[in-house]
Amino acid sequence: MFKSIALFALLNAALVSSVALVPKSTAAAATAEVVNSANAINVVETCTQTNLRSCLQFTSTTLPVGCTSLDSAGQTNDVESVSTASGIQCTFFTGTLCNGNSQLINGTINDLAVVGFSNVANSFSCVSN
Ligand SMILES: *[C@@H]1O[C@H](CO)[C@@H](O)[C@H](O)[C@H]1NC(C)=O
């Protein structure tokens, strides 16, 4: 499991320069509250402690999910574990506008320190995997 995560990190690092050339998604951002809409789907949870503790649940009515600020959600430089919903992968960024260094997450990471991304994420965007 950890070996494949490390591979993701390397692949992602190799792709960072080309990511900057891709136009920003115009898709709507996720919201950090539980929306009691029949159409809302769970997208990702971001947690300020390891092992998916102290989490915010993000939902959206559509995919892809556009740039969503963790800074605005009150988790500035504070996310230590994440879990993407089944069928969804998210890219986390150090900048608040989906800029800076990035890390692809597909599934659950109980400790972002494993991929060198603990307490540095400030935004994310998500797509179907
Ligand atoms: C993401 O994880 C799922 C479930 O393990 C897997 O089926 C899928 O192929 C993965 N997607 C990518 C892009 O690696």
The ligand as an SDF file (V2000), in Angstrom:
LIG
                    3D

 14 14  0  0  0  0  0  0  0  0999 V2000
   -8.1490    4.7770   -7.8790 C   0  0  0  0  0  0  0  0  0  0  0  0
   -8.4780    3.7680   -6.9500 O   0  0  0  0  0  0  0  0  0  0  0  0
   -9.4440    2.8520   -7.4560 C   0  0  0  0  0  0  0  0  0  0  0  0
   -9.8160    1.9320   -6.3120 C   0  0  0  0  0  0  0  0  0  0  0  0
   -8.6770    1.3370   -5.7680 O   0  0  0  0  0  0  0  0  0  0  0  0
   -8.8940    2.1420   -8.6560 C   0  0  0  0  0  0  0  0  0  0  0  0
   -9.8510    1.2340   -9.1750 O   0  0  0  0  0  0  0  0  0  0  0  0
   -8.5350    3.1650   -9.7230 C   0  0  0  0  0  0  0  0  0  0  0  0
   -7.9300    2.5160  -10.8140 O   0  0  0  0  0  0  0  0  0  0  0  0
   -7.6150    4.2100   -9.1550 C   0  0  0  0  0  0  0  0  0  0  0  0
   -7.4410    5.2790  -10.1450 N   0  0  0  0  0  0  0  0  0  0  0  0
   -6.2510    5.6730  -10.5490 C   0  0  0  0  0  0  0  0  0  0  0  0
   -6.2530    6.7920  -11.5330 C   0  0  0  0  0  0  0  0  0  0  0  0
   -5.2160    5.1940  -10.1420 O   0  0  0  0  0  0  0  0  0  0  0  0
  1  2  1  0
  1 10  1  0
  2  3  1  0
  3  4  1  0
  3  6  1  0
  4  5  1  0
  6  7  1  0
  6  8  1  0
  8  9  1  0
  8 10  1  0
 10 11  1  0
 11 12  1  0
 12 13  1  0
 12 14  2  0
M  END
$$$$
